[in-house]
């Protein structure tokens, strides 16, 4: 499916395809960086495109996220999930708020399935973190994940060779 999306978006160029794929929840910058590497695009083009694109929806998610969550809770399909998810987060909110900035940065920055800017924005919104702090935390997490995936996708030695 991701390959089909990439091929569809590639009609307007690989950079556009990376930009668009980085916007898609669950795929985000993580998937786009891997595809950029697979297309043999230079890492120094791939990384900034993916970070900027993945960061674009974050302010809107942070501002309107709670309204979206409240609406999703009223739907038959997503209601039970978001109701349980919000309750679970609220139960652990004191613990999470204690390490909020650092925890959110790590949550977004460690590239594993289910983490990223979209889910990080949701977590930060539900827990009511300060807007500026959550935006900075998510940005730092995207940088961290981007560097980790770039190193992994392009090879650490190849990456260091390019830098030196």
Backbone torsions as a table, in degrees:
resi	resn	phi	psi	omega
1	UNK	NA	-44.7	-179.4
2	UNK	-62.5	-40.3	179.0
3	UNK	-61.8	-39.5	178.7
4	UNK	-64.5	-42.1	176.7
5	UNK	-61.7	-45.3	-179.3
6	UNK	-61.2	-44.6	179.0
7	UNK	-62.3	-40.2	178.1
8	UNK	-61.4	-49.3	-178.8
9	UNK	-71.8	-25.6	-177.5
10	UNK	-66.9	-15.3	177.4
11	UNK	-55.4	-33.9	178.7
12	UNK	-96.9	13.4	176.5
13	UNK	109.6	153.7	-178.5
14	UNK	-63.8	-36.9	179.9
15	UNK	-64.4	-41.3	177.0
16	UNK	-63.9	-41.6	178.9
17	UNK	-61.4	-44.0	176.8
18	UNK	-60.0	-45.0	-179.4
19	UNK	-58.4	-48.0	-177.0
20	UNK	-68.8	-42.0	-179.2
21	UNK	-65.8	-34.6	178.8
22	UNK	-65.8	-20.8	179.1
23	UNK	-80.2	-19.3	-172.2
24	UNK	-79.7	125.4	177.3
25	UNK	-56.0	147.0	-179.3
26	UNK	75.0	-31.8	176.3
27	UNK	-88.0	-58.0	173.6
28	UNK	49.2	-153.6	-177.1
29	UNK	-65.2	-29.1	-176.6
30	UNK	-59.2	-50.6	179.0
31	UNK	-69.9	-37.3	-177.7
32	UNK	-66.9	-39.5	179.1
33	UNK	-63.3	-42.1	179.2
34	UNK	-62.3	-42.4	178.1
35	UNK	-67.7	-37.5	176.1
36	UNK	-60.4	-42.1	177.8
37	UNK	-66.4	-41.0	179.9
38	UNK	-64.2	-32.1	178.4
39	UNK	-84.5	4.3	178.9
40	UNK	60.1	33.4	174.7
41	UNK	-79.6	148.9	179.7
42	UNK	-64.6	136.1	-177.5
43	UNK	-58.7	-34.3	-177.0
44	UNK	-72.6	-11.1	169.9
45	UNK	-94.9	-41.9	-175.7
46	UNK	-63.0	-50.7	-174.0
47	UNK	-58.2	-53.0	-179.6
48	UNK	-65.3	-37.5	178.5
49	UNK	-60.0	-46.0	-176.9
50	UNK	-68.3	-40.0	179.9
51	UNK	-66.4	-48.6	-178.2
52	UNK	-62.0	-45.6	-179.0
53	UNK	-63.9	-43.3	-179.5
54	UNK	-68.8	-27.4	-179.7
55	UNK	-80.6	-22.7	-176.4
56	UNK	-53.9	-47.7	-178.1
57	UNK	-76.6	-12.6	-172.8
58	UNK	-58.4	-49.3	179.3
59	UNK	-57.6	-38.1	178.7
60	UNK	-68.0	-39.4	177.5
61	UNK	-65.9	-37.5	-179.9
62	UNK	-70.3	-35.1	-179.2
63	UNK	-78.4	-46.2	-173.7
64	UNK	-103.6	1.5	-174.9
65	UNK	-55.7	-44.4	-177.7
66	UNK	-67.0	-36.6	177.2
67	UNK	-65.3	-39.6	178.7
68	UNK	-65.7	-44.2	179.1
69	UNK	-61.8	-44.7	179.3
70	UNK	-60.5	-41.6	178.4
71	UNK	-66.7	-44.4	-179.8
72	UNK	-61.6	-32.5	178.5
73	UNK	-66.2	-21.8	179.3
74	UNK	-86.2	-11.3	-178.9
75	UNK	-84.1	152.4	-179.0
76	UNK	-69.5	-38.3	-176.1
77	UNK	-72.9	-49.0	-173.2
78	UNK	-101.1	-14.4	-175.5
79	UNK	-51.7	-53.7	-178.4
80	UNK	-60.4	-41.1	-179.8
81	UNK	-61.5	-52.1	-176.0
82	UNK	-69.2	-31.3	176.1
83	UNK	-64.9	-46.7	178.6
84	UNK	-66.5	-41.8	-178.4
85	UNK	-62.2	-45.7	179.2
86	UNK	-64.4	-42.8	178.9
87	UNK	-62.8	-42.2	179.2
88	UNK	-62.8	-44.1	178.7
89	UNK	-65.0	-42.3	179.9
90	UNK	-64.2	-34.8	177.2
91	UNK	-63.2	-34.2	-177.7
92	UNK	-102.7	11.4	-171.9
93	UNK	-61.4	-40.5	-179.5
94	UNK	-63.1	-43.0	179.3
95	UNK	-63.9	-44.7	-178.4
96	UNK	-69.3	-40.9	-179.5
97	UNK	-64.1	-30.3	178.5
98	UNK	-59.0	-41.5	179.9
99	UNK	-111.3	23.3	-170.2
100	UNK	-42.7	-62.0	-175.4
101	UNK	-60.8	-50.8	-178.7
102	UNK	-64.2	-45.2	-178.3
103	UNK	-63.2	-42.7	179.5
104	UNK	-66.1	-41.3	177.7
105	UNK	-60.2	-44.9	179.2
106	UNK	-66.4	-40.0	179.6
107	UNK	-59.5	-45.1	-179.8
108	UNK	-76.3	-34.7	-170.9
109	UNK	-81.8	-22.6	179.2
110	UNK	-89.7	111.9	-172.1
111	UNK	-76.3	84.4	173.3
112	UNK	-126.0	157.3	-179.5
113	UNK	-56.6	138.1	177.4
114	UNK	92.2	-4.0	176.6
115	UNK	-114.0	164.8	-180.0
116	UNK	143.2	-172.1	-175.4
117	UNK	-66.8	-40.3	-179.1
118	UNK	-65.6	-51.5	-179.1
119	UNK	-70.2	-33.9	175.6
120	UNK	-63.1	-39.1	177.3
121	UNK	-64.7	-40.5	178.6
122	UNK	-63.1	-47.5	179.3
123	UNK	-60.2	-48.4	-178.1
124	UNK	-63.2	-36.4	-179.6
125	UNK	-69.8	-46.4	-179.0
126	UNK	-62.5	-38.8	-178.6
127	UNK	-84.3	-4.8	173.8
128	UNK	70.8	34.7	176.7
129	UNK	-65.7	153.9	176.8
130	UNK	-57.9	136.0	-174.5
131	UNK	-56.0	-51.4	-176.9
132	UNK	-63.9	-40.7	-179.8
133	UNK	-66.3	-42.0	-178.7
134	UNK	-70.1	-35.2	177.6
135	UNK	-64.9	-46.1	178.5
136	UNK	-63.7	-42.5	-179.5
137	UNK	-62.0	-43.7	179.5
138	UNK	-67.2	-40.4	177.2
139	UNK	-60.5	-47.0	179.4
140	UNK	-63.4	-38.2	176.5
141	UNK	-63.4	-40.7	177.1
142	UNK	-64.4	-40.4	176.0
143	UNK	-60.4	-47.0	-178.6
144	UNK	-61.0	-50.3	179.7
145	UNK	-62.6	-39.9	179.5
146	UNK	-62.2	-43.8	179.1
147	UNK	-66.0	-45.0	179.2
148	UNK	-58.5	-47.8	-178.4
149	UNK	-70.5	-34.2	177.0
150	UNK	-65.1	-45.2	177.5
151	UNK	-60.4	-43.2	-179.4
152	UNK	-69.4	-40.5	-175.5
153	UNK	-76.9	-33.4	-177.7
154	UNK	-100.6	-4.9	-179.2
155	UNK	84.8	127.4	-177.4
156	UNK	-59.2	-45.9	-177.8
157	UNK	-66.5	-41.0	177.8
158	UNK	-64.1	-38.9	178.3
159	UNK	-64.2	-46.9	179.6
160	UNK	-65.0	-36.9	178.8
161	UNK	-61.9	-39.2	179.5
162	UNK	-66.9	-40.9	-178.6
163	UNK	-67.2	-34.8	-175.3
164	UNK	-88.2	NA	NA
